[in-house]
Amino acid sequence: MHKYIVILGAGESGTGAALLAKSRGYDVFVSDSGAIADKYLKDIEKYHIRYEQGVHSYAEIHKADMIVKSPGIPENAGVVSEAKERQIPVISEIEFASMHTRAKFIAITGTNGKTTTTRLTYHLLKTAGFDVGIAGNIGDSLARQVIVDDKEWYVVELSSFQLDGMHSFHPKVSILLNITPDHLDRYDYDFDRYAASKFRIIQNLEQADYLIYLQDDEVILSGLKKSETRFITQSVSIKTPHAFASVRELHLQIGELQVSISDIPLKGKHNFINVMCSVTAVLDLGADAGKVIEGLKSYQNAPHRLELIDTINGVLFINDSKATNVASVYYALDTYDNPLTWIAGGIDKGNNYDKLRPLVEKKVQSLICLGVDNSKLREAFQDVIEKIFETDNIKEAARKAYEYSQKNDVVLLSPACASFDLFKNYEDRGNQFREAVRELKNKVELIQ
């Protein structure tokens, strides 16, 4: 057993790992190069865990037998690189937590749809009577939860950053939703490296384990051809009716189960993929089909994902702030048939907007560029969109979008970019948009 463990980063992930390590008898040291938030500092001090903030003391860190790295810290950060040169194991919080639980895992990754699929899978299992928890990028860290090891199953959302630090993690069911360019700044703008991170989700699957994947994704198909698929594979598709799960007229055919699209609260083709993957996973675990249908009907999607905020004089305002890359915006644009005013922008992550042009030409009547630097977004579409307005103020963005719209039009906040130029995170962006729309509605109603 490793005796001295260093935790890099003291957010939810790092603090959870520190508390778990302390509960299991490790000598623990937490190091955060920034300021530790008060709520996490209270946890760390309550359990008398040594820590530092505002600095990484390399000499102390490199005494570690093992390092647990928070996902926000890049693999090429100096403190991480030097640790690896010294052959100190560097793992993720999820990997560490999995070493200290008897629970089994359903693991979910993909560029888009992870959170929705994770939440839905958890909801379906819960409705079906499973003893199940949810973790990853959702709520409390897995490490914090397994301190009291009382769940039989965990549904875990996994980012590429978390997968990079996984070596022995072994899910019973893995879901690979899609792989499209994202976070390339963390992978030296090498898409193959990013894709390889996603495929780490299958590295420890055994003969009786399941991989559920999107058959329509060429990157996934290519990767599987190069992999040793000794496990059970089940494909889902919105194009091919012969897949294990597919779209057939007004139904989803999932194995032997047929689900009416009218019973699904999630809208859009991309969400049909998420539903088919979730339902396939819970059926693989033996869930009752009737309970699955019941769970689908009662599911409510998370905020900031094609969330209808309000309607002002027949104009629909949709909050899709979670759409931080081109592929997720493509799904959003494809969902609506009404004329669109599209609000986009922020910190570009190496986006190539060419994929969006056919949908933009067909559906988008005006573009609101919301960001500090809108040049790339504007240049990408100035020849196909007549009305383009630039702003760094979300209230002005909502007001201008309403001015550009008519009854039955859709105003869609689907940024394709990170939020950190103007907002704390995508949730803050979505919340501020929601408030801006409500304030706008009040003003409009006062005038009328």
C-alpha positions as CSV (number, residue, x, y, z in Angstrom):
1,M,0.0,0.0,0.0
2,H,1.2,3.5,-0.8
3,K,1.7,5.4,2.4
4,Y,2.3,9.0,1.4
5,I,-0.1,10.5,-1.0
6,V,-0.2,14.0,-2.5
7,I,-3.3,15.5,-3.9
8,L,-2.8,18.2,-6.6
9,G,-5.7,20.6,-6.7
10,A,-8.3,21.2,-4.0
11,G,-11.6,21.5,-5.7
12,E,-14.4,18.9,-5.3
13,S,-12.3,16.2,-6.9
14,G,-9.1,16.9,-5.0
15,T,-10.8,17.5,-1.6
16,G,-12.8,14.3,-2.0
17,A,-9.7,12.3,-2.8
18,A,-7.9,13.9,0.3
19,L,-10.8,12.9,2.6
20,L,-10.9,9.4,1.2
21,A,-7.2,9.0,1.6
22,K,-7.3,10.2,5.2
23,S,-10.2,7.8,6.0
24,R,-8.1,4.9,4.6
25,G,-5.0,5.7,6.7
26,Y,-2.8,7.5,4.2
27,D,-0.4,10.3,5.1
28,V,-2.0,13.0,3.0
29,F,-0.7,16.4,1.7
30,V,-2.8,18.7,-0.5
31,S,-1.2,21.2,-2.8
32,D,-3.1,23.8,-4.8
33,S,-1.3,26.5,-6.9
34,G,-4.3,28.8,-6.4
35,A,-6.5,29.8,-3.5
36,I,-8.5,27.0,-1.9
37,A,-12.2,27.8,-1.7
38,D,-13.5,28.2,1.8
39,K,-15.9,25.3,1.7
40,Y,-13.1,22.9,0.7
41,L,-10.6,24.5,3.2
42,K,-13.1,23.8,6.0
43,D,-13.2,20.1,5.0
44,I,-9.4,19.8,4.8
45,E,-8.8,21.6,8.1
46,K,-11.6,19.7,9.9
47,Y,-9.8,16.4,9.3
48,H,-6.3,17.9,10.0
49,I,-5.0,17.3,6.5
50,R,-1.7,19.1,5.7
51,Y,-2.0,21.5,2.8
52,E,-0.6,24.4,0.9
53,Q,-2.2,27.0,-1.4
54,G,-0.9,29.5,-3.8
55,V,2.2,27.4,-4.6
56,H,3.4,23.9,-5.5
57,S,6.3,22.8,-3.3
58,Y,8.1,20.4,-5.7
59,A,10.4,19.0,-3.0
60,E,7.5,18.0,-0.8
61,I,5.3,16.8,-3.7
62,H,8.0,14.6,-5.1
63,K,8.3,12.7,-1.8
64,A,5.0,11.1,-2.6
65,D,4.4,7.4,-3.2
66,M,1.4,8.3,-5.3
67,I,-0.1,11.6,-6.7
68,V,-3.8,12.1,-7.3
69,K,-4.2,14.9,-9.9
70,S,-7.3,17.0,-10.4
71,P,-8.6,16.9,-14.0
72,G,-8.1,20.7,-14.4
73,I,-4.3,20.3,-14.2
74,P,-2.8,19.6,-17.6
75,E,-0.6,16.5,-18.0
76,N,2.2,18.7,-19.2
77,A,2.2,20.9,-16.1
78,G,5.7,21.1,-14.6
79,V,4.8,19.5,-11.3
80,V,3.2,16.6,-13.1
81,S,5.9,16.1,-15.7
82,E,8.7,16.1,-13.1
83,A,6.7,13.6,-11.0
84,K,6.4,11.2,-14.0
85,E,10.1,11.6,-14.7
86,R,10.7,10.4,-11.1
87,Q,8.4,7.5,-11.8
88,I,5.8,8.6,-9.2
89,P,2.4,7.2,-10.2
90,V,0.0,10.0,-11.2
91,I,-3.6,9.0,-11.3
92,S,-7.1,10.6,-11.4
93,E,-9.5,10.9,-8.5
94,I,-11.9,8.4,-10.1
95,E,-9.1,5.9,-10.4
96,F,-8.1,6.4,-6.8
97,A,-11.8,6.1,-5.6
98,S,-12.3,2.9,-7.6
99,M,-9.5,1.3,-5.7
100,H,-11.4,1.8,-2.4
101,T,-14.9,0.5,-3.3
102,R,-16.7,-2.7,-3.9
103,A,-19.2,-1.0,-6.2
104,K,-19.5,-1.8,-9.9
105,F,-19.4,0.9,-12.6
106,I,-21.2,2.1,-15.6
107,A,-18.8,4.6,-17.3
108,I,-19.8,7.1,-19.8
109,T,-17.7,9.3,-22.1
110,G,-17.9,11.1,-25.4
111,T,-17.4,14.7,-26.6
112,N,-21.1,15.5,-26.3
113,G,-24.0,14.1,-24.3
114,K,-22.1,12.7,-21.3
115,T,-24.0,14.5,-18.6
116,T,-27.4,13.9,-20.1
117,T,-26.6,10.2,-20.6
118,T,-25.1,9.8,-17.2
119,R,-28.1,11.5,-15.5
120,L,-30.6,9.5,-17.5
121,T,-28.9,6.2,-16.9
122,Y,-28.8,6.9,-13.1
123,H,-32.5,7.9,-13.2
124,L,-33.5,4.7,-15.1
125,L,-31.6,2.5,-12.7
126,K,-33.0,4.3,-9.7
127,T,-36.5,4.0,-11.0
128,A,-35.9,0.3,-11.7
129,G,-34.9,-0.3,-8.0
130,F,-31.1,-0.5,-8.3
131,D,-28.9,0.7,-5.4
132,V,-27.0,3.3,-7.4
133,G,-25.0,6.5,-7.1
134,I,-23.9,9.1,-9.6
135,A,-20.5,10.7,-9.9
136,G,-17.8,12.1,-12.2
137,N,-18.4,15.6,-13.3
138,I,-21.8,15.6,-11.5
139,G,-22.3,16.5,-7.8
140,D,-20.1,15.1,-5.1
141,S,-16.9,13.5,-6.2
142,L,-16.8,9.7,-6.3
143,A,-14.0,9.7,-3.8
144,R,-16.1,11.6,-1.3
145,Q,-19.0,9.2,-1.8
146,V,-17.1,6.0,-1.4
147,I,-15.8,7.0,2.0
148,V,-19.0,5.3,3.1
149,D,-18.9,2.4,0.7
150,D,-22.7,1.6,0.6
151,K,-23.6,1.6,-3.1
152,E,-23.8,-1.5,-5.4
153,W,-23.5,0.6,-8.6
154,Y,-22.1,4.0,-9.7
155,V,-22.9,5.7,-13.0
156,V,-19.8,7.8,-13.7
157,E,-19.4,10.6,-16.3
158,L,-15.8,10.7,-17.5
159,S,-14.0,13.4,-19.3
160,S,-10.9,12.8,-21.4
161,F,-8.9,14.6,-18.6
162,Q,-10.1,12.0,-16.1
163,L,-9.5,9.1,-18.4
164,D,-5.9,10.3,-18.9
165,G,-5.2,9.3,-15.3
166,M,-6.9,5.9,-15.4
167,H,-4.9,2.7,-15.6
168,S,-6.7,-0.1,-13.6
169,F,-10.3,1.3,-13.5
170,H,-12.7,-1.4,-14.7
171,P,-16.3,-0.6,-15.6
172,K,-18.9,-3.3,-16.1
173,V,-20.6,-1.2,-18.8
174,S,-18.8,1.4,-20.9
175,I,-20.7,3.9,-23.1
176,L,-18.8,5.7,-25.9
177,L,-21.2,8.3,-27.3
178,N,-19.1,10.2,-29.9
179,I,-15.7,11.6,-30.6
180,T,-15.3,15.0,-32.2
181,P,-12.7,17.7,-31.8
182,D,-12.7,19.4,-28.4
183,H,-10.2,20.5,-25.8
184,L,-7.5,20.2,-28.5
185,D,-5.5,22.9,-26.6
186,R,-4.8,20.3,-24.0
187,Y,-3.6,17.7,-26.6
188,D,-1.2,19.9,-28.6
189,Y,-4.0,20.3,-31.2
190,D,-3.5,16.6,-32.0
191,F,-7.0,15.1,-32.5
192,D,-5.6,11.5,-32.5
193,R,-4.3,12.0,-28.9
194,Y,-7.7,13.3,-27.8
195,A,-9.4,10.3,-29.4
196,A,-7.0,7.9,-27.7
197,S,-7.9,9.4,-24.3
198,K,-11.5,8.6,-25.0
199,F,-10.7,5.0,-25.9
200,R,-9.1,4.5,-22.5
201,I,-12.6,3.7,-21.3
202,I,-12.3,0.2,-22.9
203,Q,-8.7,-0.6,-21.9
204,N,-9.7,-2.9,-19.0
205,L,-13.0,-4.4,-20.2
206,E,-13.2,-8.2,-19.9
207,Q,-15.1,-10.9,-21.8
208,A,-18.4,-10.5,-19.9
209,D,-18.3,-6.6,-19.9
210,Y,-20.3,-4.4,-22.3
211,L,-19.3,-1.6,-24.7
212,I,-22.2,0.5,-26.1
213,Y,-21.1,2.8,-28.9
214,L,-22.4,5.0,-31.7
215,Q,-22.1,3.1,-34.9
216,D,-22.5,6.4,-36.9
217,D,-19.2,7.8,-35.6
218,E,-16.4,7.1,-38.0
219,V,-13.7,7.9,-35.4
220,I,-15.2,5.3,-33.0
221,L,-15.5,2.7,-35.8
222,S,-11.8,3.3,-36.8
223,G,-10.7,3.0,-33.2
224,L,-12.5,-0.2,-32.6
225,K,-10.9,-1.8,-35.7
226,K,-7.5,-1.1,-34.1
227,S,-8.6,-2.4,-30.7
228,E,-8.9,-5.9,-29.3
229,T,-12.7,-6.2,-28.7
230,R,-12.7,-9.2,-26.4
231,F,-15.9,-7.8,-24.7
232,I,-19.5,-7.6,-25.7
233,T,-20.2,-4.8,-28.2
234,Q,-23.7,-3.2,-28.8
235,S,-24.1,-0.4,-31.4
236,V,-26.7,2.3,-31.5
237,S,-27.6,4.3,-34.7
238,I,-29.9,6.9,-36.0
239,K,-28.9,5.9,-39.6
240,T,-28.8,2.1,-39.6
241,P,-31.9,0.1,-38.7
242,H,-29.7,-3.1,-38.2
243,A,-27.9,-1.8,-35.1
244,F,-28.7,-3.2,-31.7
245,A,-30.6,0.1,-31.0
246,S,-31.9,2.3,-33.8
247,V,-34.5,4.8,-34.8
248,R,-37.5,3.3,-36.7
249,E,-40.1,5.8,-37.8
250,L,-41.7,7.1,-34.6
251,H,-40.0,4.6,-32.3
252,L,-36.7,3.6,-30.9
253,Q,-36.0,-0.1,-31.2
254,I,-33.7,-1.1,-28.5
255,G,-33.0,-4.8,-28.5
256,E,-36.5,-6.4,-28.0
257,L,-37.9,-3.2,-26.5
258,Q,-39.7,-0.6,-28.6
259,V,-40.0,2.9,-27.2
260,S,-42.4,5.5,-28.6
261,I,-40.6,8.8,-29.3
262,S,-43.6,10.6,-27.8
263,D,-42.7,9.0,-24.5
264,I,-39.3,10.6,-24.5
265,P,-39.0,14.1,-22.9
266,L,-35.6,14.7,-24.5
267,K,-35.8,16.3,-28.0
268,G,-33.4,16.1,-31.0
269,K,-31.6,13.3,-32.8
270,H,-28.6,13.6,-30.5
271,N,-30.8,12.8,-27.5
272,F,-32.2,9.8,-29.2
273,I,-28.6,8.5,-29.2
274,N,-28.3,9.3,-25.5
275,V,-31.6,7.5,-24.7
276,M,-30.7,4.4,-26.7
277,C,-27.3,4.1,-25.0
278,S,-28.8,4.6,-21.5
279,V,-31.7,2.1,-22.1
280,T,-29.3,-0.5,-23.6
281,A,-27.1,-0.2,-20.5
282,V,-29.8,-0.6,-17.9
283,L,-31.4,-3.5,-19.9
284,D,-27.9,-5.2,-19.9
285,L,-28.0,-5.0,-16.1
286,G,-31.3,-6.8,-16.0
287,A,-33.7,-3.8,-15.4
288,D,-37.4,-4.5,-16.0
289,A,-38.6,-3.1,-19.3
290,G,-41.7,-1.6,-17.8
291,K,-39.7,0.2,-15.2
292,V,-37.4,1.6,-17.9
293,I,-40.4,3.1,-19.8
294,E,-41.7,4.5,-16.5
295,G,-38.3,6.1,-15.9
296,L,-38.1,7.6,-19.4
297,K,-41.5,9.3,-19.0
298,S,-40.5,10.8,-15.7
299,Y,-37.0,12.0,-16.6
300,Q,-36.3,15.8,-16.5
301,N,-33.2,17.1,-18.3
302,A,-30.5,19.1,-16.6
303,P,-30.3,22.9,-17.0
304,H,-28.3,24.5,-19.8
305,R,-29.0,21.7,-22.3
306,L,-31.6,22.9,-24.8
307,E,-33.5,24.3,-21.9
308,L,-36.6,26.4,-22.8
309,I,-36.3,29.5,-20.6
310,D,-39.4,31.4,-21.7
311,T,-41.4,32.8,-24.6
312,I,-41.8,36.5,-25.3
313,N,-44.5,37.3,-27.8
314,G,-44.2,33.9,-29.4
315,V,-40.3,34.0,-29.6
316,L,-38.8,31.0,-27.9
317,F,-35.6,31.5,-25.9
318,I,-33.4,28.4,-25.5
319,N,-30.5,28.0,-23.1
320,D,-27.9,25.6,-24.5
321,S,-24.9,27.1,-22.7
322,K,-23.4,23.6,-22.2
323,A,-22.8,23.5,-25.9
324,T,-19.1,24.4,-25.8
325,N,-18.0,22.8,-29.0
326,V,-19.0,22.6,-32.7
327,A,-20.5,19.2,-32.6
328,S,-22.9,20.0,-29.7
329,V,-24.0,23.2,-31.6
330,Y,-24.6,21.1,-34.7
331,Y,-27.1,18.9,-32.7
332,A,-28.8,22.0,-31.3
333,L,-29.2,23.7,-34.7
334,D,-30.5,20.4,-36.1
335,T,-33.2,20.2,-33.4
336,Y,-35.2,23.2,-34.5
337,D,-37.1,23.8,-37.8
338,N,-38.1,27.4,-36.9
339,P,-36.0,30.4,-38.1
340,L,-33.1,30.9,-35.6
341,T,-31.3,33.8,-34.1
342,W,-28.1,32.2,-32.8
343,I,-26.1,33.5,-29.9
344,A,-22.5,32.1,-29.9
345,G,-19.0,33.0,-28.9
346,G,-16.5,32.9,-26.1
347,I,-13.1,31.4,-25.9
348,D,-12.5,29.4,-29.1
349,K,-10.9,25.9,-28.4
350,G,-9.6,25.4,-32.0
351,N,-13.0,25.2,-33.6
352,N,-13.6,24.5,-37.3
353,Y,-17.0,25.9,-38.1
354,D,-17.2,24.4,-41.6
355,K,-19.5,21.5,-40.4
356,L,-22.0,24.1,-39.3
357,R,-22.3,26.1,-42.5
358,P,-25.0,24.0,-44.2
359,L,-27.3,24.2,-41.2
360,V,-26.5,27.9,-40.6
361,E,-27.3,28.7,-44.2
362,K,-30.6,26.9,-44.0
363,K,-31.8,27.9,-40.5
364,V,-29.9,30.9,-39.0
365,Q,-31.3,34.3,-39.9
366,S,-29.1,36.3,-37.5
367,L,-26.0,35.8,-35.4
368,I,-25.2,37.5,-32.0
369,C,-21.5,37.2,-31.3
370,L,-21.1,37.2,-27.5
371,G,-17.5,37.4,-26.4
372,V,-14.4,39.5,-25.9
373,D,-12.9,38.5,-29.3
374,N,-15.5,37.6,-31.9
375,S,-13.3,37.8,-35.0
376,K,-13.1,34.1,-35.8
377,L,-16.8,33.5,-35.4
378,R,-17.7,36.6,-37.4
379,E,-15.3,35.7,-40.2
380,A,-16.7,32.2,-40.4
381,F,-20.2,33.3,-41.2
382,Q,-20.2,36.8,-42.4
383,D,-20.8,35.7,-46.0
384,V,-23.9,33.5,-45.1
385,I,-25.6,35.5,-42.4
386,E,-26.8,39.0,-43.2
387,K,-27.4,40.2,-39.7
388,I,-24.4,39.9,-37.3
389,F,-24.2,41.8,-34.1
390,E,-21.3,41.8,-31.6
391,T,-21.4,42.4,-27.9
392,D,-19.7,41.5,-24.6
393,N,-22.9,42.0,-22.6
394,I,-25.4,39.1,-22.3
395,K,-28.4,41.5,-21.6
396,E,-27.7,43.3,-24.8
397,A,-27.3,40.0,-26.6
398,A,-30.8,38.9,-25.4
399,R,-32.3,42.3,-26.3
400,K,-30.8,42.3,-29.8
401,A,-31.8,38.7,-30.5
402,Y,-35.4,39.6,-29.6
403,E,-35.3,42.6,-32.0
404,Y,-34.1,40.3,-34.8
405,S,-36.9,37.7,-34.2
406,Q,-40.6,37.3,-35.0
407,K,-43.4,35.2,-33.6
408,N,-42.5,31.4,-33.6
409,D,-38.8,32.2,-34.2
410,V,-36.2,30.6,-31.8
411,V,-33.4,32.5,-30.0
412,L,-30.7,29.9,-29.3
413,L,-27.8,30.4,-26.9
414,S,-25.5,27.6,-28.1
415,P,-22.0,29.1,-27.8
416,A,-19.6,26.6,-29.4
417,C,-16.9,28.1,-27.1
418,A,-15.7,28.1,-23.5
419,S,-17.2,30.8,-21.3
420,F,-14.2,32.0,-19.3
421,D,-13.8,35.3,-21.1
422,L,-17.0,36.8,-19.7
423,F,-18.3,34.2,-17.2
424,K,-17.2,31.9,-14.4
425,N,-18.3,28.8,-16.3
426,Y,-21.0,27.6,-18.7
427,E,-23.5,27.4,-15.8
428,D,-22.9,31.1,-14.9
429,R,-23.3,32.0,-18.6
430,G,-26.6,30.0,-18.8
431,N,-27.9,31.5,-15.5
432,Q,-27.1,35.0,-16.6
433,F,-28.9,34.4,-19.9
434,R,-31.9,33.1,-18.1
435,E,-32.0,36.3,-15.9
436,A,-31.5,38.5,-19.0
437,V,-34.4,36.9,-20.8
438,R,-36.7,37.2,-17.7
439,E,-35.7,40.9,-17.3
440,L,-36.3,41.5,-21.0
441,K,-39.8,39.8,-20.7
442,N,-40.7,42.1,-17.8
443,K,-39.7,45.2,-19.8
444,V,-41.6,44.0,-22.9
445,E,-44.8,43.4,-20.9
446,L,-44.6,46.8,-19.2
447,I,-44.5,48.5,-22.6
448,Q,-47.5,46.5,-24.0
